[in-house]
Each structure stands twice: as structure tokens, then as C-alpha cells.
Amino acid sequence: MNNNMKKVSALMALSMALGGGAAYAATLDNTKPVHQTSVSADSNAVSVVNVSVNGATISDGYWNKDGKVAMIPLRDLTDALGIELEWNKETKTAELTRGALWTQVITGKDQYSVNKMSLTLGTAPEITGGKLYVPVSFAEKALHGQVNTTGNQVTISSEEDVKTVTERGVITRISNQDKYKSIQIGGAGTDGIVLNLSDETKFISVEGKEIALTDLAIGMNVEAEHSLITTRSLPPQTPTYTVTVLDDAAESQLKDVLGTAGTIENVTTAEGSISQIEITGTRLTETAPDHVVLNIAKDTLIVNHEGETVKAEELTKGAKVIGFYSPMLTRSLPPIGTAWKVVVETPAAELEAK
């Protein structure tokens, strides 16, 4: 073998050695757990997210592929918060239950169900290393926790550690289903707020006695103590701890109360006082009309959502109101009844100013 052939053979051997070493090094890199990769702040690689719930450390999370969203292990999160998780292996769906809270998480879909309401967070749940991970915002928006993210450290506090707020409003809807119990106050439709109820929610009468959800009726003015955390749905929803009835109306007057929310179309006066209002809008109960004429009697309550008395002069054409009345209606079109309470949502003057 001449010198040139020896040089070529030596170069080929060196090349093969270097190539084999590189392949071996790449194999070692691939065995490294992806959640333990150390990255710089501007890298798109995955890095560890340290997670603690109510002061206790749970399994690490990681930054998503964009490096912008912290993903945390769902099972560890729910265990730490005392939330029951049921996993469906076939549909890759998790159902979360605790008291009045029910949430569904579907792998690969940015569509979270929270007590019948749909919630999107901008990031879908994903399975990594045999575990289901959700964006950290899920702990706040769906589970009503308080979340703080500093660098690669995420701390989560359950709703019991979050301050509560007290809010007054008139009941416009009551849902007494087996699994999902709630009342809506402060408005109808997408207005107001939905108070999710659980077995731990207390109901108190105006006399201070303990009552039940079945003792409530639409049109009642209540004061609710609920979590500071609410969903971003319309209307927002929140866990509720105490509901206190502020009305002292007789039970017979509240039995089978009907309600219609809408706009005053016409106002009738008699002897200088308002005697009738005509409302067109949305029925609050199945048997209520969406177009009704209500007599305004001397004992008709005219209030705002706080339960504060307002002047009858605010019952003007164009004003948004909610009328509550007896089921005793005429058979005319529209039917005519007598108002027990009228809630002035937005006076006509405010609507014109907008």
C-alpha cells in the first residue's frame, strides 16, 4: 500500500470514529428526561416548573413547547386540593368533582367544561410521560384557586385560603338539580352572577333561622357570601358559602311567583301615579309570559338589585326592569297581572346616556 492509500485509509477510519462517537453522544442525550433539561430564558426547550399547592410540593411541571405556558400534573393537583378525579381511559377524559364544582378535561382539546359552562384557556391538556398535564391557569379559572408564578416556581392556594366577598341581589333563577344546584342574582340571562351551591352552603332566613334551598323563590332579595374567584363565563360563576334572605314577605305571596325581565314598552298613569307598566322581554319561568302588563299597586315593591327602594318615577318607557308577579293573570293578550316586586335594572335615562 503506497503512502497516498495509507492516508486515505487513515482519514476514513478517523471519520468513522468521529461519526460513531457523535451517534453515541446523541443516544445519551435522548435518554435524558425532557423535564430536567436546563435552558436559558430565551430558549424554546422544555424546563422544569416547580409546583406547590397549599404549601406542599407536588410533582414538577414543565413549560410548553413555546416556553410561555406552565403545564402542571392534573392528578397531583386535584389530590392536593381534595378534588375527586375520575379518569376515562377510552375517551382520555378526566371528570373532577368537589361539592358544587364539576369540571371535565379532554386530552388535546382547549375546551374545559365547568358546571355546564364552556371555558377556553388558550392551551389544550396533554399527556406527557403517562401523566395528564393542564395549563396552570386551569387551577385559577376552573378550580377557583389563587395562582402565583415567579420564574420557574408556581404556588397555588385553594379557595378556602382566598378572601370571600358579600354581594346582594334579587334571585332571578333557581336550579335545584341533583348534581348542579345554583341560584342567579343581580340580573337575568347573561347578567348578574351564578352562585354555585354545595352541601356545605348555608341558607338563613331574615329571622336568622336555618332554612333550605327549597324555601327560596325568584324575586327574593338575598345576601350571599361567595368566593372572590369567579369564572370568566357570562354570567360568571362562583362557589357560595352562605345565602341570607333579606325579604320578610309572606310565604303565600311568594308561592309560584312568575317573572319577566325586559324593557318597559308603555306606562299608564292614573290620578298622577303610575298604575300599569307593559314589559316585553324574557320569561324567567316556564309558565311566565315574555310579554305582560303589570298593575302597580300601593304595596308593590319597587327596588334596585341591592334591594333598596327606588321611586316609581323610574318606571319609564325604555327602562330595563324585572317584574315579579302572581300566576293569577287575565287571558288577554298580553296577559294582565299585579306586580309583587319590580326591580329597576337600568333606568331609561342611563340607557340614553350610553
C-alpha positions in Angstrom: 0.0 0.0 0.0 1.5 3.3 -1.1 1.6 6.4 1.1 -1.5 8.0 -0.5 -3.6 4.9 0.1 -2.5 4.8 3.7 -3.5 8.5 4.1 -7.0 7.8 2.7 -7.5 4.7 4.9 -6.5 6.7 8.0 -8.9 9.6 7.1 -11.8 7.1 6.6 -11.1 5.4 9.9 -11.0 8.8 11.7 -14.2 9.9 10.1 -16.0 6.7 11.1 -14.7 7.0 14.7 -15.9 10.6 14.9 -19.3 9.7 13.4 -19.8 6.8 15.8 -18.9 9.0 18.8 -21.4 11.6 17.7 -24.1 9.0 17.3 -23.3 7.6 20.7 -23.5 11.1 22.3 -26.9 11.7 20.6 -28.2 8.5 22.1 -27.2 9.6 25.6 -28.9 13.0 25.0 -32.2 11.2 24.0 -32.2 9.3 27.3 -32.2 12.5 29.3 -35.7 13.2 30.8 -37.2 16.2 29.0 -38.5 17.7 32.2 -35.0 18.0 33.6 -33.5 20.0 30.7 -31.8 23.2 31.8 -32.5 26.1 29.4 -31.9 29.8 29.1 -34.7 32.3 29.4 -34.9 32.8 25.6 -34.8 29.1 24.7 -37.8 27.2 23.4 -36.6 23.9 25.0 -38.6 22.4 27.9 -37.6 23.2 31.5 -38.7 22.2 35.0 -41.6 24.1 36.7 -41.6 23.6 40.5 -45.2 23.4 41.8 -46.5 23.7 45.3 -50.1 23.5 46.5 -51.2 24.9 49.8 -47.5 24.9 50.9 -46.8 21.3 49.9 -44.6 20.3 46.9 -46.2 18.2 44.2 -44.6 16.7 41.1 -42.8 19.0 38.8 -44.4 20.6 35.7 -42.8 22.0 32.6 -43.0 24.8 30.1 -44.9 24.1 26.9 -43.2 24.0 23.5 -43.5 27.8 23.2 -41.9 28.2 26.6 -44.7 30.5 27.6 -47.3 28.3 29.4 -46.5 26.3 32.6 -48.0 22.8 32.4 -48.8 21.1 35.7 -49.8 17.5 36.6 -53.6 17.3 36.9 -53.8 14.2 39.2 -51.3 15.6 41.7 -53.1 19.0 41.7 -56.5 17.5 42.4 -55.2 15.2 45.1 -53.6 18.2 46.8 -56.9 20.2 46.6 -59.1 17.3 47.8 -60.9 17.1 44.4 -62.1 13.7 43.2 -60.8 12.8 39.8 -62.4 10.0 37.6 -60.3 9.0 34.5 -61.9 7.5 31.4 -59.2 5.6 29.6 -61.1 5.1 26.4 -62.0 8.8 25.8 -58.9 10.2 27.6 -61.2 12.4 29.6 -61.0 13.4 33.3 -64.0 14.4 35.4 -63.4 16.4 38.5 -65.9 16.7 41.4 -66.0 18.5 44.7 -69.2 19.9 46.2 -70.8 22.2 43.7 -67.8 22.1 41.4 -67.8 19.8 38.3 -65.2 20.0 35.6 -64.4 18.0 32.6 -61.0 17.9 30.9 -60.5 16.3 27.5 -57.0 15.5 26.3 -55.9 17.5 23.3 -58.9 19.9 23.4 -58.8 23.5 24.7 -62.4 23.2 25.8 -63.0 22.8 29.5 -66.5 22.2 30.9 -67.1 24.0 34.3 -70.6 23.3 35.7 -72.2 23.3 32.2 -70.2 26.3 31.0 -67.5 26.1 28.3 -64.1 27.6 29.2 -61.1 28.0 26.9 -57.6 28.7 28.3 -55.5 29.0 25.1 -53.7 25.7 25.7 -55.1 22.2 25.5 -54.3 19.4 28.1 -51.6 17.0 27.0 -50.3 13.6 28.2 -46.6 13.5 28.9 -44.7 10.6 30.5 -48.0 8.9 31.2 -49.5 11.8 33.1 -52.1 14.4 32.0 -50.9 17.9 32.3 -53.1 21.1 32.2 -52.1 24.8 31.9 -51.5 26.4 35.2 -54.4 28.8 34.5 -56.7 25.8 34.9 -56.1 25.9 38.7 -57.4 29.5 38.8 -60.1 29.7 36.1 -61.7 26.3 36.6 -60.8 25.3 40.2 -61.0 28.8 41.7 -57.5 28.6 43.2 -55.1 31.5 43.7 -52.1 31.1 41.5 -48.7 32.9 41.7 -45.9 32.3 39.2 -42.4 33.5 39.9 -39.7 32.3 37.4 -40.0 28.5 37.4 -41.9 28.4 40.7 -45.7 28.1 40.8 -47.6 28.3 44.1 -51.3 27.5 44.3 -53.7 28.2 47.2 -57.1 26.6 47.4 -60.2 28.7 47.5 -60.5 28.2 51.3 -57.4 30.5 51.6 -58.9 33.1 49.3 -60.9 36.0 50.7 -64.6 36.0 50.3 -66.9 38.8 49.2 -70.5 39.6 50.2 -73.0 40.6 47.5 -76.7 41.5 47.5 -79.1 40.8 44.7 -82.6 39.6 43.7 -83.0 35.9 42.7 -83.8 35.6 39.0 -83.2 31.8 38.6 -83.1 28.7 40.8 -81.6 25.4 39.6 -82.3 22.6 42.0 -80.9 19.7 40.0 -79.4 16.7 41.8 -75.8 17.4 40.7 -75.8 21.1 39.9 -77.5 23.4 42.4 -77.3 27.2 41.9 -79.1 30.4 42.0 -78.6 33.5 39.9 -78.8 37.0 41.3 -78.2 40.5 40.1 -79.7 40.1 36.6 -81.2 37.6 34.1 -79.7 35.9 31.1 -76.0 36.8 30.8 -76.3 39.5 33.5 -75.7 39.1 37.2 -73.8 36.2 38.8 -74.5 32.5 39.3 -74.0 31.2 42.9 -73.0 27.6 42.8 -74.2 25.7 45.8 -72.9 22.7 47.7 -74.0 20.6 50.6 -71.9 22.9 52.8 -73.8 26.1 51.7 -75.9 27.5 54.5 -79.3 29.1 53.9 -80.5 31.6 56.5 -83.9 33.4 56.8 -84.3 37.1 57.6 -85.1 36.0 61.2 -81.7 34.2 61.4 -83.2 30.7 61.2 -81.6 28.0 59.1 -83.7 27.2 56.0 -83.3 25.1 52.8 -82.8 25.8 49.1 -86.4 24.8 48.6 -87.5 27.7 50.7 -86.1 30.2 48.2 -88.1 31.7 45.4 -87.4 34.0 42.5 -87.9 37.6 43.4 -86.4 37.2 46.9 -83.6 39.7 47.8 -80.7 37.9 49.3 -77.2 38.5 50.6 -74.6 35.9 49.5 -71.1 35.3 50.8 -69.1 33.7 48.0 -65.5 33.2 46.8 -63.6 36.1 45.4 -62.7 33.9 42.4 -65.2 33.7 39.6 -65.2 32.1 36.1 -64.9 34.3 33.0 -68.2 33.0 31.7 -71.3 35.1 31.1 -72.8 35.2 33.7 -69.7 34.4 35.9 -70.0 31.6 38.4 -68.6 31.3 41.9 -68.6 28.9 44.9 -71.0 30.1 47.6 -70.8 29.6 51.3 -73.8 31.5 52.8 -77.1 32.8 51.4 -79.2 35.0 53.6 -82.8 36.0 52.7 -83.5 39.7 53.3 -87.2 39.8 52.5 -89.9 39.2 55.1 -92.7 38.7 52.6 -95.3 36.1 53.5 -94.7 32.6 52.0 -98.1 32.6 50.4 -97.2 35.7 48.4 -94.0 34.1 47.1 -95.6 30.7 46.1 -95.4 30.1 42.4 -94.1 33.6 41.7 -93.6 34.3 38.0 -91.1 36.7 36.5 -90.4 38.6 33.2 -87.2 40.5 32.5 -87.2 43.1 29.8 -87.9 46.6 28.7 -90.9 48.8 29.6 -92.8 49.4 26.4 -95.7 51.5 27.8 -96.5 53.2 31.1 -100.1 54.0 32.2 -100.8 56.6 34.9 -104.0 57.3 36.9 -104.5 60.3 39.1 -100.9 61.4 38.7 -99.5 58.0 39.8 -98.2 55.0 37.7 -100.9 52.4 37.5 -99.5 50.0 34.9 -96.4 49.0 33.1 -96.0 46.9 30.0 -92.9 44.7 29.8 -91.5 42.8 26.8 -88.5 40.6 27.2 -87.7 37.1 28.5 -89.7 34.9 30.8 -87.8 33.7 34.0 -90.0 30.7 34.5 -91.6 28.2 32.1 -95.1 29.3 32.7 -94.4 33.1 32.6 -95.2 35.2 29.5 -92.5 37.1 27.8 -94.9 40.0 27.3 -97.0 41.1 30.2 -98.9 44.1 31.7 -98.5 44.6 35.4 -100.6 46.6 37.7 -98.6 48.7 40.1 -100.4 48.7 43.5 -99.7 50.7 46.6 -97.9 47.7 48.2 -95.9 46.9 45.0 -92.2 46.9 45.9 -90.0 49.0 43.5 -86.3 48.4 44.2 -82.9 48.1 42.7 -80.8 44.9 42.7 -79.4 45.8 46.2 -83.0 45.7 47.5 -83.0 49.5 48.0 -86.3 51.3 47.4 -86.4 53.5 44.3 -89.0 56.0 43.2 -91.9 54.9 41.0 -90.9 57.7 38.6 -88.0 55.5 37.4 -90.6 53.2 35.8 -90.4 55.0 32.5 -90.6 53.8 28.9 -87.3 52.2 27.8 -86.2 51.3 31.3 -84.8 47.8 31.8 -86.7 46.0 34.6 -87.6 42.6 36.1 -91.2 42.2 37.1 -92.3 39.5 39.7 -96.0 38.8 39.9 -98.7 36.3 40.9 -99.7 33.5 38.5 -103.2 34.9 38.6 -103.3 36.5 35.1 -106.0 37.5 32.7 -106.5 35.6 29.5 -106.0 38.7 27.4 -103.0 39.3 25.1 -100.8 40.4 26.6 -102.0 39.0 30.0 -102.5 41.3 32.9 -101.4 40.7 36.5 -100.5 42.6 39.6 -96.8 43.2 40.4 -95.4 42.0 43.8 -92.0 43.4 43.1 -90.4 45.4 40.2 -86.6 45.5 40.1 -85.2 48.5 38.1 -82.1 47.2 36.4 -81.2 50.3 34.3 -83.3 53.5 34.2 -84.1 54.8 30.7 -82.0 58.0 31.4 -78.9 55.8 31.9 -79.6 53.9 28.7 -79.9 57.1 26.7 -76.6 58.4 28.1 -74.7 55.3 26.9 
